[in-house]
């Protein structure tokens, strides 16, 4: 096989890209050992179903000799897979063999090898662990050297126990804990049949062993210097026997009879080995071990090669009794994300559907009709129920992001609820991994070439990201587009499949299915189909109108089309967008016009609602936005009317009810509004509604989620040109979006929004300082949040003098600007300048009799920070105590951050000054107030609970610390679901509490869960390192020394 073929990507079709084949995953594209030039019956990695895993080179040598067909050694194409594989066949099974790295034995190394194996061979469903082990003979089990031991489940274990995983008991004994997975049922059934046959027949493994040892060197034969067992006496028998029972696995080498016998007595194990516990929960497997010693002082290497040969011979016989494993089964539950409901009236289009179906093999298609894609997706799901279906909008960056978020939420990907998480990258990496299983992604409406790839000239549009960066390179991808240029950057143009409009026959069938027979004859239906250019959307709308209106018929509808021609011509001449888009069909506009007139006459609220919806992004418009301030009965009636006329459809996505409209309906509606001089009015209504619904409090988890849902629609509104009348609403909504993006850490986006608000204030509002001040304050806050002290100082030092002229001396906005300026000084170490500015503000407030005002509170907080920087603890505590007393007295919670800052600094000072009792007393008081004022579902309440719990733990009050941390974790799980990265710090904290309480099993469980969450949220940070060290300490205390050393090495590398 040619090395040059490795990784070569065949020309790609657009319909559906099967990247498992397109990225060189066929055997023809793999590097094959030149000594093995035979063709491989397995067509691709997907045909490999069983793994055969060894730990030692001589185990692998014996295993290769057992193959019926040896297809050679390969190196996988994945750069991050260091494994070497041997491919072959045994009894019709396509097998992949591999061996642990030289000198790297034990459960951890085995788990790493299994992880890479599953990534490179996603269709491997089961494994055999074949090699040597230590027998444990007893009166019940007459185990001899060279015999074979096979793992068998018992009532309390799955066939293998991990002997170094457990708990040290008070009496010094060690209690094994945990339950490893059972072998797969197909293996258990085969083992049972084989065991029964061996009761009456000579094992076939004996002849297999003879043939196998003939292929190998002489030292794989039975040692000649010993024919009897050194432990259990009896008549010598040269043929190996097979024993079924419990096997113990672990990283510790056992070479003392006393320890071996303890395991036999306590757990009835009959064999010891060192790899199975690392693999059992990764791949369902059966363990087969040839006995080479008895785990005592007589241990030597004389029997290792012969024992490896007997294990391989049994494995060969065993596979003869295992049915051929199908590659179609899949463990991951299939999902359907954002796929629209199937159209029960879908007809025809069989040529288009067949085009897609054929394209699945050669990879690709470009479709211009979403309904055909929907129908194909449902048919594909019926034919392949184990395949997940993901519907992704490619129309805009916001819609693309929302689709990926929906996938992450449906599949419960760890990290999706973390505001700092790159959701696109999270889903992209998951789709590339084998854990995503089989899936079909339908990428709909890929029309914007500048979004598909970066613009090639300054005239193109620019976006925060391009689609091509996040398109997966595996799985099945079906793309729909109206732009050849856009789609050509995803697939090869010669693989496009352009889908034409319906044929006349298909169009008439559609009308026949939707319109009762007594409402029009065949000639009228054919004439209607012709008049509507056979466009499915137009035909559907016309059918809905005829069914909806009493006494309507196909003939009357044809008359309406003819009567409206002159008026439609006027609309076309004024609706510029329609003329610029040559593919927009006039027939859709005509049917829309007729239906809209009917709606306006019968249901004005439905007409208004459709007009409003056309201003927003057309997809996933949340019901809570549209229904705000409306009578519920009237709203429901309006929605039913629009659905009845096929203008909109109802969808449920990511846990909220929403609606969407066809792109052509949206264009037609907005053009109708423009032609009738109503667009600006409707746009202003939509803008004010969005401003009313868009949350201002960013501390609530629920509000943050609503902001994310509303973002695409707020962005769509603000894309419109700003009029002087609507400028103030633009600025307010832009500032609200700015605050949201700043809260979730997207400072770059927030900075652009603040800058845009400032420009609107100058351009459209005559420099209105009230709104400008808000935008400028946001801009300065954004710079401060990124510790860009000098830039923030430059902005504020220019603005403060202007506001001193424009505003009254003690205006809150002016004071706030001065406080931010003082923060800039403090951040640069210019403490004297900062103190002078703040002291002046505080003196002015106190002189005016406003010592308890909000401004005084802010001044004291800032001065306290400066005193703390200087280690002037008495002065700092005095400032913070006054501020906190004022906040508690007035229940000032407009900015909960102030309470948290003030409280945490007081506790910090009291701890430094060794006043633990005072710190705990004030902690309990402040926490009670914050919980009452903000509620337990507030981000700041959770932060405060964790802070107080940490304080209790530091002071040795572990019971109180555990109670608070557990309550905080339960609250967050209730709000965010399971396995969110935000749980990491709390879980790590709880794990350390359990460790301090000597509850080692619970500590191990909590810290084990916390480490990957911390890595997801914070990367290789000090938090992650601290948790790794804590987990290592727990494992060391449990006696799991090898694992503890590995964790310590990981921590040292951070």
N, C-alpha and C positions, 0 to 999 in steps of 0.2 A: 504494500500500500504506500502511496506517495506521501512523503512528509510535507511536500509543498501544498497539499490539499488541506492541511490542518487549519481550521478557523475560517476557511473561505466562505463568504456569504453569497449564495446564488442571487440572481436578479430577483428583486422582491416585487410581488404583486400587491395591489392596494387593498384588496377585499379583506383578506385575512392573512396575517403573517404568523406562521407557525415557526417561531424562532427556535424551538427545540431542535428542529431540523435545519433551519437557516443559519444557525451559529455553529455548525460543524459538529453536531452531536451524533452524526452517523459514524459507523466504524470505518467507513472509507476515508474519513477525515482525521483519523487518529494516527498517532505515531506508533507503529507496530514493530516489535522486535524483529530484526531482519532474519533471525533464525526461524521465525514462524511466518510464512508467507501464505498460509491457507486462508481462504475467504471465511468470514464470520457469518454464520447463519443469522445471528441477532442483528437486525437492521439498524438498531440505534441503542443508546443507553436505556431507552424506555422498554426494551425487550428483556432487560436483565431484571429478574425478580427475586433471586436468592443470593445472599452474600455468604461467603465461607471465610471466616475470620480466624487467623492464627496469631500466636504471640511470638514464636521463635522461628528462625530460619529453617531448622530441620522439620518443624511442624508443617511449614509451607511446602517444603520439598516433598514430603510424604503425601500431602494433599494434591499437589500438581500431578504426582504419579497416579492418583486415583481418577483423574479426569478421563472421560471417554474421548473427548476432543479438546486439545489444547490450542487456543487461539492466540496465545502470546501475551506479552507484557505491554501495558500501555501507561502513558502519563496523561492524566486528564487535562482538558483544555482550560479548566478553571485555574487561574493563576494562584488562587489562595488555597488550593488543595495540594498538599505535599505528598499525598499517598501515591504509591505505585500499585497498579492492579494487574492481576492475571485473569484473563477471560477464558471461558471454556464451557463445555457441556458435560452433564452427568445425567443419564437416563432421560434425555429430552429437556432437562432444565437448563436454561441459560444462567450460568454461574459467574459471579465476580469474586475472585479470591484476593485477599490482602493480608499483610502482616504488619504488626506493630513496628515502629521505628527501632533500629538496633539499640539495645541498651535501655529502652524506655518501656518498662513494663508496668503493670498495675492498672487499677480501675480508671484513673484519670487519663492516662495515655490511651486506654481503650475507648473511653468516651470521646476524646478528641478525634480519634480515627473514625469512629462511627458517625460523628457529626459531618466530617468531610465526605464520607461515603454517601450519606443521605443527600447531600447537596449535589454531588456529581451524578448520582444514580437515583433520581427521585422515584423510580418505579420499583426499587428494591423493597419488598414487603416483609421478608423474613430473613433470618440469619441462622447459620450454624456456627457455633464456637467449637472448633476442632483442634485438639492438642493434648498436652500432657497435664497430669494432676497427681496429687498425693492421695493414695487410698487410705481409708481408715477401717481396717478389718475388725471384726468382732465375731461373737458367737453367732449372731444372726446373719452376718454378711461375710462369707468366706472369700475375701478379696485377695487376689494374688497379683504379683507384678506382671504387667502386660495385659491384665484384664481391662475392660472398658466400663466406665461409669457414665450413665445418661441421666440428666436432670429430670426429676419427676415431681410434680406439685403434691403437697400434702394439705391437710386441713388448715394449717397455719402459715404456710409459705407457698410461694409460686414455683418452687423447684430450686431456687437459689436464695441463700441468705447472705447478708454482708456482715461478716463476723467482727469487723472493726467499726461498725456503726451502731451505737447504742449509748448506754448510760451506766456510769459507775455507781453501784448501789452503796448504801451506808456501811454494809458489812465488807466492802472492798470487792465484791463480785461485780461482774460486768454483764449487764442485761442487753441482749441484742434487740434493736428496735428497727422499725421500717418494714415495708413489704415490697419486694421487687415483683415485676410483672410475670405472669405465667407464660409458658411457651404458647404459640398460636394453636388454635384448635386443630388445624390441619396437621400439625406436627404431632400433637398428642394422640390423635386418631391413628396416625401412621405408626407411632411408637407402640401403641397398644396392639395393633395387628401384628407387628414384627415380634413383639414379646410372646404373643400367642403362638405364632408359627415356630418360634425357637423351642417351644415345649415339645414339639413332635418332629421337627426337621433340623438338619444341620445348618447352622447359619451360613448364608452365602458369603459373609465377610471372610470366612476362612479361605475360600478360593480367591477372593479379591486380595487378601493379604499375601497369598503366595505370588500372585501376578505382580503385585505392587512392589514387594521386596526384590523381585527379579529385576525390576527397572532401576532399583536404587543400589547404592554401594552395600557391601557385605555387613557393615555395622548397623544396618537397619533390620537385620535378622535378629531372632531371639538370642540373647547372650547364652553362650554355651557353658559358662562356668557355674551356672545356677539353674536348677530346674525346679526348685521348691521355694516356697515363700519363707522368708526368714522369720516371720512372726507367727503365722498360722501353719501348723504342720498338716500332713495328710499325703495322700498319694499324688505323685507328680502328674500334672496334666499339661501338655504342651500347648493345647488350644486355649486361646483366651476366652474368658466367660464375660457375659454382659450383665451388669447390675444397674437397677433403676432406683433412684432415691434422691435425697436432698444433698445438694452441693453447697459448700461454704466458700465465699469469695471475699477477698480483701487485699489490701496493699501490704500487709505485714507478712513476712515469711515465717512460717511456723515450722520449727525443727526440733521441738521438744515433745516427747510422748505425753507428758502430763497435760500440756495445753491442748494437744490434739484430742486426748481422751475426754477432757472437759467439754469440748464442742460435741463430741459423739454422745456423751451422756445427756447433755442439756438439750440438744437439738436433733439428735439422731441423724447427723450428717454422715455420709459415707465417702466423701471426697473433698479435697481442698484445692483451690486454684486462685488466680489473681486477676482475672480480667472480666468475668461475667457480670459482676455488680456494676461495672461502668457502662455496660451495653444494654442490659435487660430492658431498661426503661426508654432507650432510644429506638431500638429495633426489636420487635418480637422475635425471640430466638430460643433455640434448644442448645444445651451445653453437652458436649461429648468429650470425655477425657480418658486417655489411656493412662493406666497407673504406672508410674515410673519410680515411686518411692513411697514411704509410709510416714513422712513428716516427723522423723525422729532422728536420732544421732547416727543411724545407719545410712542416712541419705547420701546418694552418689549419683553420677550422671550415666552409669552404665546402661540403664534401661530406657533412657529418654528417647532415642531414635526408634527403638522397637515399639514403645508405647505410642509414639506419634503415628507409626504405621498402623497399629491396631485401631486407633481412633479414626483415622482416615478411611480404613477399610469398612468400619461400621457405618460411617457417614455415607459412603457410597451405596451400601446395601439399603440404608435408611431411605435415601432419595428414590430408590426403585419403588418404594411403597407410598410416595407422595405424589398426588395428582399434579399435573401441570398447572402452575399458578398463573391466573389471569393478571394482565397488567392494567385492567380497567378499574379495579377497585381502588377506593381512595378513602383515606381516613378523615380528611378535613371536610366538615359539613359544607355542602354547597350553598351559595347565597345568591340572591337576586337583589342588586343594589340599584335603585333609581330607575329600574326598567318600567316603562309605561305599560299599562294594561293592554292585553291583546284586543285587537278590534274584532269583535265577533262577526262583523259584516265584511271582513277582508275577503276579497275575491281575486282570482286571476293572479297575474304577476309571476306565473310559474317559471317563465324564462329567466326573469331576474333572480328568483330564488335559486334556480339551478345554477346560474352563473356564480352566485356566492358559494353554493355548496361545492362546486368544482374548484373554486378558488381556494378552498381550505387546504387542499393538498399542495398546490404550487404556491400558496401564500399570497393572498391579496385581493382588494377591490375598492373602487371608488364609487360610492352610491350617492345619489342625490335625493333620495326619498327615505325619510325617517321611518315611515310606516312599513316599508319593505324590510328595513333593518329590524324593526320591532317584531314583525312576523317571523323573520328568520331566527331571531334570538329565542323566541318561544319554541319554535320547531327544534332548534339545536338543544334546548333544555330538555325537551321530551325525549330526544334521541340519546342525550348524554346527561342524565340527571345528576351525575356527580360533578358536573362542571358549574362553577359559579359564573354568573352573568353580571357585568358591571357596565352601567350606562353612564358615559362621561360626556359632558358638554364641552365642545372645543370652540364655542363661539367667542368667548371673552376670557381673559385671565381670571376674573372673579368667578365665573361659572365653572371653569376648569378646576379651580381651587376648591370650590364648594363640592364638586363631584368627588374629588379625591378625599375630602373630609368625610363625605357620606360613606365612602368605602371604609375608611379607617374606623368610623363609629360603628358601622354594621359589623365589621370583623373584629371589633374591640381590640384594635392594635394598641399596645402599650405606648403611652406618650401623647396620644391624640388630644387629651384635655389640657396638656401643659401649654400655656400661652406662648412660651418661648420656643416651642417645638416647630421645626420646619416640616409642616404637614405634607408638603409635596415630596420632600426627600424621604420622609417616613414611609409613605405609601409606595413610592418608587422602589425603595430598597426591599419592601415586603413583597411586591409583585415579582421582583427578580429572584427572590428566595424560593426554595422548594416548599417552604411552609405555606405558601399561598395555594398550593395544589394546582388543579386544572381550572382554567378560567378563560372566558371570552369577554373581551372589552369592546364595546361599541362606542367609538369616538365620533360624536355627532356634530354636524355643522362646522367643519373645519374650513372656514372661508377666508380668514384673515391671514394673509401670507406673512405680515410683519409680526404676528403672534406666533406663528409656527417656527420662524427663525428670525434672528436679528435683522433689522432693515439694512439694506446695502447702500443707502444714500441718506443724506440729511433730510430728505423730504418724507421719509417713511415714519410711521408711528413707532414709538418706543414704549416698552412695557417693563415691569419689574423683573419679569422672567420670560423665557420662551418655552413653548410647549415641548419642542423636541428634546429639551434637556431632561424632561421627566417622563418620556414615553418608554415603557418597558421593552426590553429586548428578549423577552420570552413570552410564551403564551399565545393566544389567538387575538388578533386585533382587526376589527372591522371598522372601516372609516367611511363616513358620509361627508360629501363636500359639494359645493357649487363652484369651486375655484380650482381649475387645473393647476394653476401656479402654486397655490397653497399645498395641494396634495402631493405635488411633485417633490416636495422637500421631505416627504415621509416615505414614499415608495417610488418605484420605477414607473415612468409614464406609460410604458408599453403593457403594464398590467392593470390599467384602469378598466373598469366596466361601466360604461355610461348607460344609465337606465333611462330609457325614453318614457314618454307619457303612456298611459294605458292605451291598449287597442280599443277599437270601437266595440268589439264583442265584450271585452272585460268591463268597459264603462257601462254598457247596457246591463250586464249581470249585476254590477254594483247597484244601479238604480232599481233593478227588479227586486233585489234583496231588501232595499230600504223603503221603497214606495209601494203601498198596497196596489193590487192589480186593478181595482176599480177607479184609480185616480189618473190613469193615462194609458193609452194603447201603445203598441210597439213602435209605431211610426213617431209618435210624440216623444217617447223616451229616447229613441235614436236621434231625433232632432235636438233634444235637450243636451245629450252627450256631445253632439257635434258643436253646438253653440258654446259649450263650456270647455272646449278644447281637450276633452277627456282627462281633465285634471282632477285627481281624487278629492282634493280639498274642496274645490268648487262643486263637484258632484255631491259631496257629503253635506255641504251647506245648503245647497238647493233642496236636497231630500229632506233635511231637517225643517226647512221653511214650509215645504208642502205638507209634511206631517203635522207641523205645529199649528198652522192656521186653518181654521174651519173653512170648509167649502173651497179650499185651494186644490188645484189639479195641475198636472204637468202642462196641459195646454194653456191655462191661465198664467202659469209661471213663464212660459215662452213669450206670451204677450207682454208681460212686465219687462222682460229682458229687452224686447224690441222698443218698448215705450221709453226706456231709460237711456237709450243710446246717446241722444243729444246731451242729456245732463252729464252722463259719464264722460263724454268728450271734453266738456268744460272742466270737470274735475281732473282729468288727465293733464290738461294743459296747464293747470295751476299747481298740481302736485308734482313738484320738481323731482322729488326722490324717485317716484315711480318711473319717470322718463329716463333718469340716469341709469336705472337698473333694467337692462334690456331683457333679462330673464323673468322679470316680474310679470305674471300672466294677467292680462286685462280681465279675463273671465272671473278670477277670484274677486277682483275689485267690484265687478258687476254684481256677483251674488252677495257679497258683503253689503253693498249699497241697498239692495232690496230687503235683506234681512234686518239691517240696521233701521231702516225706515219703519218696518213693522214693530221692532222693539221700542222705538221712540214713541210710537203711537199708543202702544199697549202697556209699556213698563219703562217709564222714564228713569227710575232708579237703576234698572239694569243697564240702560244706555250710559248713565253717568258712571257707573261702576266700571264698565268696559273702557270708557275714556280714561278713567283714573289708572286702571291697570296698564294701559298702553304706555304710560309715562315711566313706569318702573321697568327694571329688567324683566323680561318676559317669562322667566322660569322661576319656579319655587317662590312665588309671591305669598308670604305668610298670611294666613287668615286673620291673625291678631292685628296686622297692619290694616287690612281692608275693612274689617268690621269695627274698628275703633270709632266710637261716638255714633254708631248707627243703631237703629232699631233692629233687634235680632231677627224678628219675623220678616221684616222688609228686606233685610240683607239676605236671608236664606232664599226668599222668593227670587231676588235678583240673580243670585248665583245659579239657581235651578234654571232660570230663563236662559242665561248665557251658556250653560252646559247643554240645554236642550237645542239651542241653535248651533252647537258645535263650535262656538267661539273660543271656549276655554275648556280645560279638563282639570279634574281634581287629582291631586297627588299627595301621598304621605311620605315625607322624607325626614330622616334623622329625628323622629319623635315629634314632629309638628305638622299640622294640616296646612296645605298650601295649594295654589292654583297656578296654571301656566297657560299661555296662549301660543298658537302657531306664529312663527315669525312673520308670515305674510299677513296674518290678521292684525298683528301689531303695526306693521307698516301702513296698511290700509287705514287703520283707525287714526293714527297720528296724522296721516295726510288729510283725512276727512276733517279733522279738527283744525288743521292749518288752513284748509280751503274755506272753512266757515268762520275763521277768525277766533276760534275758541282754544287754540293750543296753549297760548300763554296763560290764559286763565286757569286751564286744567293743570298746567305745570305748576303754577303757584299754589293751587290747592294741594297737589301732591307734595310739594316742598314743605308746606306748613304741617301737613299730616305727618310726614316723616320726622320733622322737628319735634312734634308732639310725642311721637311714639318712641323715638330714639332715646335710650336711657342716658341719664346724666350721672347716676351713681355707679361708679365702676368697681365698687367694693363687693358687690353681690355676684356670686357665681352665675345665677340665673340671668342677671343683666348682661354679663359678659357674653353669654351664649346668645342672647337676643341681639346684641350688637353685631356678632358674627353673622347671624342670619340676615340682618338688615343691611349689612355692608354693600353687597352688590346693587341693591336698589337705591341706597343713598348715593352711591357712586354714579349710577345711571342718571339720577336727577341732576347732580352737580356737573355732569358733562355738558349740559345745555348752556348756551350763552347767558351771561348774567345781565339782567335788566336792572335799572336803578330802583324800580319798584320792589324787586325781589332780592336786592343785594344784601339787605340786613339778614334775611332768612338764610341766604347762602353762607354768610359768614358764621352765623350761629350753628348751622348744621355742620359746617366744616370744622368748627372748633370742637363740637361734640365728638366727631370722628377722630379728631386730633387727640383728645383726651383718652379715648378708648385705645388707640394705637400706642400712646405713650404708656398706658397702664399695662399693656401686654408686652412692652419692651421693644416695640417697633419704632424706635426713635427716628430713623431715617424717613419713614413715611409720615410720621407726625410732624417732622420739621418741614417737609414740603407743604403739608396742609396749612400749617401756621403761616408760612410765607405767602401762600395763595390768599389766605384771609386778609393779610395786611395789604396786599395789592388791591383787592376788591374794595377795602376801606378807602384807600387813596383814590382809586379810579372811579368808583361809583357812589361813594358816600361822602365825598368832599373832605376826607380826612377825619371823619367822625371819631373822636378820641375814645368814646365809650366802648365801641366794638373793637377799635384798633388796640386799645389797652389790653383787652382780653387776649387778642391774638399775640400781642407782643409779650405779655406775661407767659403765655403758653410757649412761645419761642424761647424765652429765657429759661423757663422751667425745663424744656427739652435739653438745652445746653447744660444746665446744672445737673440734670439726671445722668448725663454722660461725662460729668466732671470736666467739662470744657470751660474752665473757669475764666480764662482770658477772653475768649469769644463772648461769653455771657457778660463779662465786665464791660467790654467795649460797647455792647448793645445798651446796657442799663445806664452807663455813665452819660450816654447821649440823651437817653429818654427821661431820666429822672428830672433834670433841670426843666425840660419842657412841661412835664406834669406839675412841677412846682408852680409854674405860671398858670396852667390851665385849671388846676384843681384846688379845692379848699385845703388848708394846711394839714388837717388830720383825716383826710379821706382815706378809707381803707385801701383803695387801689394804690394810692401814692405810697402809703406805708409799706405795703407788700412789695412794691418795687424796690424800696430802700432795703428791706430785709433781704431780698435776693442779692442786692449789691453787696451787703455785708457778708453773705454766704460766699460770694466770689472772693472777697478779701480773705475770709477764713480759710477757704480751700487752698489759697496760695501761701498760707502761713503769715499773712499780714494781720495778726490778731489785734494789734493796737488800733489800726484803722477801723476794723470791724467793730471793736468794742465802743469806740467813740461814736460811731454812727448809731449803734443800737441804744446806747445810754441816752443819747439825745432824744430819740423817739420815746423812750420810756419816761424820761423827765417831762416831756411835753404832755403825755397822757395823764400822768399823775398831777401835774399842775392844773390840768383842766378837770380834775376830779373824776378821771376815768381809769382808775387804777385796776379795775376788773374788766376792762374792755378787751375785745378780741385782739386789738393792736398791742395792748400791754402784755397779753398772754404770749403772743408771738415774739415780742422783744425779750421776754424772760427766757423763753425756750432757747433762743439764739444766743443770749448772753451765757446761759448755763453751759452751752456747748463750748463756748470760748474758755470759760473758767475750767472746764473739764480738760480741755486741751493743755492748759497750763498746770494741771494737777492741783488746782486750788479747789479741793473737794468741799470744804465748808461753804464757800461762796456759791459753788455750782449747785449743791444740794438745796441751799436756800432759795435760789432762783427757781429750780424745778418744783420744789414744794409749793411755792406760791402759785405757780402756773397750774399745777395739778389740783390744788384746792379750789381754784377758780373754776376749772373745768368740771370738777365733781359737783360743786355747788350749783352751777348753771346747767349741768348736763350738756355741755357743749360737745356735740358729736358730729357737727357738720364736716369736720375733717378728723376721722378717727386716727389718722397717722400721728396727730399731735399727742393724743393720749398715749399711744404706744411708745413714741419717742421719749416723752416725759417720764413715763413709768419705768421704762427699761433703764434709763439713765440714773434714776433715783436708786433702783435696785442695784445697779452696777456700783454706785458710790457706796451704798450701805454694805455691800459685800466686800469691797476694798477695805472699808473701815471696820470689818468684822462685826457687823450688826445684823446677823442672820435673822433673828426674831423679828426685827423691824421690817426687813425685806419681805418676809412671808406674810406678815400682817397686812401690809399695804397691797401685796399681790392679790390676796383674797378679796379685798375691798374693791380694787379697781376692776378685777375680772367680773365680779357680780354686776357692777355698773355697766360695763361694756356689753355683757350678755343681754342685759335688760334693754339697753338702748339700741344695739345694732342687730341683735338676734344671733342665733348660733350658726346660721348659714352664711355669715359674713366672713370674707377672707381675713379681715383684721382680727375678728374674734378667734379664729383658728390659730392665727399667728401668736396671739396673746396667750392662748391656752398652752401652746407648745413652749413659749417662753417661761411661763409660770411653772410648768411641769419640769423644765430643765433646772429651774431655780430650786424646786423641791428636791430633785435628785442630787444636786450639788450639796444641799444641806443635810442629806441623808434620810429625807422623808420619802422613802421609795414607794410606799403605799399610795400616798397622795399624788406622787408623780405619775405612777402607773394609771391611776383612775383618770386623771386629766388627759393624758396622752391617748388612752383607749377611747375616751369619749370623743376627742378630736378626730381620731382616725375613723370611728364609726360614722360621725357626722359627714366627713368628706366622702366616704364610700357611698353613703346614702345619696349624696348630691352628684357625684362624678362617676359612680360605677366602680368596677374593680380594676386594679392594676394601673392606676394613673401615676405618672412620675411624681406628681406632687405628694404622693404618699411616702416617698422615699425617706425624707428627713424624719417624719414621725415614726415610721417603722424602725428605722435605725435607732432612734432614741428609745423606743420601747424595747428593742432587742438588748440594748445596753442595761436598761433597768432590770429585765429578766436575768441577765447575766449577773448583775450585782446581787440579785435575790437568790442566786444559785439555781435558778430554774433553767437549766442548760438546754433542755430539749426545745422549750419555747423560745429561748434566746436564739438558738441555732435556726429555727424555722423563720423567725422574724427577720434576722439579719440576712439570711439567705435570700429572702424575697426583696429586702431593701437594696442590696448591692446592685442588681441590674437596673432597678428603677433610678437609683442615684446616677448610674453611668449614663442612662438615657437622658436624664434631666441636666446633669452638670458635667458629664464627661469624666475624664481622669483627674478629678479635683481632690482637694484636701478632704472634703466630705466623704468621697468614695474611699480614699485611703484609710481614713479613720474607721470606717465601717468594716473594711477588709481586715484591719488589725484586730478589731473587736471580735469578728467572726473567727479569726485564727486563734485567739485566746480561748474562745469557747471550745473549739475543736481540740485544742491541746489539753484542756481540762478533761475532755471526754476520752482522752487517750488516742485520739485520731491524729497521730503525730505527723504522718506523711501529708495529710490534707492541710494541717496547720502550717507546715513548712511551705507548701505551695502557695497558700494564701499570703503568707508573709513575704514571699518572693514577689508576688503580684503587687502588694502594697509598696514594697521597696522600689519597684519600677515606676511608680507614679511620682 
